[in-house]
Amino acid sequence: MKSARIYQRVKNAMQSGRARTDNWVLEFEPHTPQRPDPLTGWAGGGETANQLRLSFPTLEAAKDYAEREGYAYHVVPAPQRKLKLQAYADNFR
């Protein structure tokens, strides 16, 4: 049975806004470990499901899809947002 994880996308360090952070992503877990390619040394494998990421507007939609398709899933909780309140004058102290 294939397994998947469902998580909420976090804000990239290079982003200033929170675009697409409210979407939920379903990502398939690898079944076989990756092995290095003898020619290039890059890690890879034969599973193409590892390259697939499905995006859903809500957690319930992602769960419904996983249950409908017969995937075992686990939900990774979203990290708490921390506000760093700082005044401009703090740069000169």
Solvent accessible surface area in square Angstrom, and as a share of the most:
residue,aa,sasa,rsa
1,M,177,0.79
2,K,78,0.33
3,S,36,0.23
4,A,0,0.00
5,R,80,0.29
6,I,0,0.00
7,Y,54,0.20
8,Q,43,0.19
9,R,83,0.30
10,V,90,0.52
11,K,92,0.39
12,N,83,0.42
13,A,97,0.75
14,M,173,0.77
15,Q,65,0.29
16,S,121,0.78
17,G,38,0.36
18,R,132,0.48
19,A,68,0.53
20,R,150,0.55
21,T,9,0.05
22,D,96,0.50
23,N,38,0.19
24,W,36,0.13
25,V,3,0.01
26,L,0,0.00
27,E,13,0.06
28,F,14,0.06
29,E,39,0.17
30,P,74,0.47
31,H,104,0.46
32,T,72,0.42
33,P,115,0.72
34,Q,111,0.49
35,R,147,0.54
36,P,99,0.62
37,D,60,0.31
38,P,137,0.86
39,L,162,0.80
40,T,74,0.43
41,G,48,0.46
42,W,193,0.68
43,A,72,0.56
44,G,29,0.28
45,G,49,0.47
46,G,66,0.64
47,E,44,0.20
48,T,102,0.60
49,A,20,0.16
50,N,42,0.21
51,Q,145,0.64
52,L,84,0.42
53,R,153,0.56
54,L,45,0.23
55,S,63,0.41
56,F,30,0.13
57,P,102,0.64
58,T,64,0.37
59,L,37,0.18
60,E,112,0.50
61,A,34,0.26
62,A,0,0.00
63,K,63,0.27
64,D,79,0.41
65,Y,48,0.18
66,A,0,0.00
67,E,106,0.47
68,R,168,0.61
69,E,88,0.39
70,G,38,0.36
71,Y,48,0.18
72,A,45,0.35
73,Y,67,0.25
74,H,94,0.42
75,V,52,0.30
76,V,57,0.33
77,P,111,0.70
78,A,41,0.32
79,P,88,0.55
80,Q,160,0.71
81,R,163,0.59
82,K,187,0.79
83,L,145,0.72
84,K,170,0.72
85,L,161,0.80
86,Q,101,0.45
87,A,59,0.46
88,Y,165,0.63
89,A,55,0.43
90,D,51,0.27
91,N,93,0.48
92,F,146,0.61
93,R,226,0.82
